[in-house]
Amino acid sequence: MKFTIAATTLSFALASAFPQKNAQVAMPDDIHAWHPAGVNDLRGPCPMMNTLANHGFIPRNGGNITKQNAVKGLADGLNFDAALASLMWDQAIIANPEPNATFFTLEHLNQHNVLEHDASLSRMDAYYGNNHVFNPEAFATSTRYWTDETLTANMLANSKLARMIESRAFNPNYTFTANNEQFSLGEVAAPFIAFGNTTSVTVPRDLVLYFFEHERLPHELGWSKKNETMTLKDILNVVSSIRNATSLLTPESASNQTVDGESHGIPEGAQVARRSLHLPGGV
């Protein structure tokens, strides 16, 4: 499962107002200047992969993504360590249906329920047609829950849950397996890993909005690649925070309940049974 989570960050996966620790603020060189995709360029459902292609960290045409150029691109663009980047490529290569494939393309990633899945933060479900182009309506559902200038694990988890509920309610072909969940967690973690603080699990909202809407690294907003190399440990820390945040339960004492100011030790099963009798209208 750790490997699966790491792989999703390849797909998907600080401004001066929210400075990174030891960040070096710098604009990209000409080789990695941003250019939007051309008419014949391949792009997929993963904003981060599209962004790396738009900056030339992986092939700009979106084709022939080999282990060698993926590892180099992730290191040069986001400072991912070689072992992590290599592992992520190993997981993503399944998108190419050819036996013993040595490369994949961004178009391969569009195949539904391989890496791409329903309830994306920024794409329509495959049932509705185009599952790989940024969709403002889907993204608006997600950003509704980004209620502060600094995003937290809870805010991104709320977006994830909202998109899942909307998809299940209106998409008759809604599919979301346990495997999809692992990919989804990694994708939601990606903005924190690329643009934020992986210890506090926070990220400036303006950087994330810019990234999603333009598929462009937010250099113009003051961001630069982290000095600290990102590892599997960093990814798992963020994913754990997001997974915990997707729970809608709040903490309570497991053994004591207070009724009319008195604390009573009531077995959990009895608590549930008693509460179930408290129905509207005295029924």
N, C-alpha and C positions, 0 to 999 in steps of 0.2 A: 504494500500500500504506500510506503514511503516513496518508492520509485515512481508510482503512478502520480502522486501529488507533485513530485518534482517535475515530471514531464509536462504537466499542464501549465506550469509557469513559463515554459518555452512558448506555449501558444498565446498565451494571452499576453504573460509576464510577461537639493531642496532650494526651494526659492529663497531669496534673501530675507523674506519675511518669516521664514521658517528654516533657518540654515541647517544644513547637514553638518554633522561632526566631521571635521577635517575635509570638507568639500573644497574642490578647486573649481571656481567659477570660470568657465571658458566656453567660447563659441566653437562649434565644430569646424574642422578644416574643410577645404574645398572638396576633398574626396568624399567626405561624409555630409556634405550639405544636403538639406532636404529637397527632394523633388517628388511631386505626386506621381502616382502610377500612370504610365502611358496606356494608350488604347490597347496594346497587345500584351501588356504586363499582367502576370498572374497575381491574384490576391485571394486571401482566404478569410475565414471568420475570426481569426485571432488578431486583435488590434496590435499586440506587441510584435508579432512576426511581420505584419504589414509595415509597422513603423521601422523596424530594422531594415527592411527592404527599401523603404522610401529614403533612408539615410545611407544606403549602400553598405551596411554592415554584413548583410547577406546579399546574394545576387539581386540586383534591382529589378530584374524581370520576374522575380518570384519563382524561378526554376532552378533545378540542379542544386538543391540544398544538401550538401554532403556533410559528413561528420566533421571534416577538417574545416570547412568554411563556417559551419554553425558554431563550433567551439571558438574559433577566432572571432566571429561576429559578436557572440555573447560576451566574450572577454573585453573586446574593444568598445562595445556599445554600452554595456551595463556592469562590467567588472564581475562577471560570474566566473568562478574557478573552473579549471579545465575538467576536473573529474565530474563536477555537477553538470556542466554543459554537455559532456560526452554521454552521461547517463540519460539526460533529457532527450538527446537526439536518438539514442537507442530505443526509447519509448515511442517517439514520434514517427519513426520509420514505418510503423505499422500502417500508416495512412497510405503508403504506396502499395497497391495490391500485387505488384510484380514479385515473384519469388526471388529471394536473395537480393533485394533492392539495395543499392548503395547511395540512393538519394531520394528525396521527395520534393514535391513542389507545393507552393501555397495553395494551389487549386486542389491538390489531393486532400487537403484538410477540410474541404467543403463536404465530404461524404458524411451523411448523417449517421449519428450514433457510432462513429469510430472514435474520433476525438471531439468533433462538434456535437452539440446536444441541445435539447430544448431549454428554454428559460434563460437564455443569455442575458447579460446585463445591457447589451447594446445592439443585439441582432434579433430579427424576427425568427420564429420557429420555422423549420424546414417545411412544415405543413402549409404555410402561407406563401411559399415560393422562395424568395431570395434569402438565404440564411447566412450570407457572408458580407453583405454591405451594411455599414453603419445605418441604424434606423432611429431617427430622432424620437419617434413615439415610444419605442421600447426603452430607449435611454431615459426619457422623461419619467417613466415609471420608476426607474432606478434612482434618479437624482432627487426625486421627491423626498427621499429619506436622508439626504445629505444635508443636515440641518445646521451645520456650523462650518466655519472657514477651515477648521481642522477636522478631517474625517477620522473616525475610529472604527474598530472592528465591529462594534454594534451597528453602526450606520451601514457599512457594507453588507453585513449579515441581514439587516432589514431589507435592503435592496434585493438580495438573493432570494429571500423568502417571498417577497412580493412578486417577483417575476415568476417564481415557481407556482404560486397560487393562481396568478393570472393565466399562466399557460395551462394548468390543469383544468381551470374553469372553462376555457374557451377553445382549446385545441383538442379536437376529438381524437387525435393520434398522439396525445401527450405521452411521452416516455421519459422516465427518469430513474435509472437503475442505481444500484449501489456504486457501480463503476463510474457512472455519470457524476454522482455526488463527489467522488474523489477528484475528478477533473474540475468540477465546478469550484470546489474549495480552493484548489490551486490557482484558478483564474481570478477569483475574488481577492486572493492574497497578492497577486502580481503588482498592483499599484503601490502597495506598501513596500514591497521588495525593491522595486525600481526607483521609486520617487520619495519614499518616506523613511520612517524610523522603525526598524524591525524589532527593537527592544520594547518601545512604548506602543508599537503597532498603531501609528498615526501617520497621516500624510496630508499635505495641504490640498484643499479641494480644488483650487485653481489649476494646479499642476495636472490633476487627474482629469478634469474637464477638458483641458487643452489637449491632452494626450488622446482621449477618446474621440473628440470631435474632429481633430486634424490628423490623427495617426502620425504624430510628429513628436519628437522629444522636446520637452519644454525649455530649451535653452534660452529663448527670448524672455522667459519669466524668471531667469536666474538660476535654473537648475543646472547641475553638472553631474557627471558620473561619480559615484562614490569612490573614495580612496580605499575603503575596506572591501575586500573581496567577499562576494556573496557565496555562501556555501549551503549545502543541504540542511544544515542545522538552522540557519537563518530562516529558510523556507518553512521548515517544520514548526518553528516557533510561531510564525505568523498564522499558518494553517490551523494550529491548535487553538489560537485565540479566536479565529473566525468560527471554527467548529463549535466552540463553547458558546459563542455569541448567538448562534442560530437556535439555541434552546430558548423557549418562551417562558420557562419556569423561573420563578424567583426563589431565593433561599428561604427556608423556614426550619424551625426546630423539628427534628424527626420524632421526638418523644413527648413533647409537652405542647398542649394547646391551651390558650387562655380564653375562658368564657366568663363574662361578667366579672372580670378582674381576678379570677382565680385560675391557677394553672392546674391542669389535669393530665396525668399520664394516660393516654388512650392509645391502644394499638392502632397501627396505621390502617389496617383493614376495617376496623370499627369506625375510624374517622370517616373513611370513604362512604361506608354504609350509612352513617348518620347524616352526612352532608347530602347524600342522594335523596333523603326524605324531605329536605327543605325545598319544596317545590312552590312555585307561585300559586297564590290563591289557596294555600293550605292543603293542596292535593297531595 
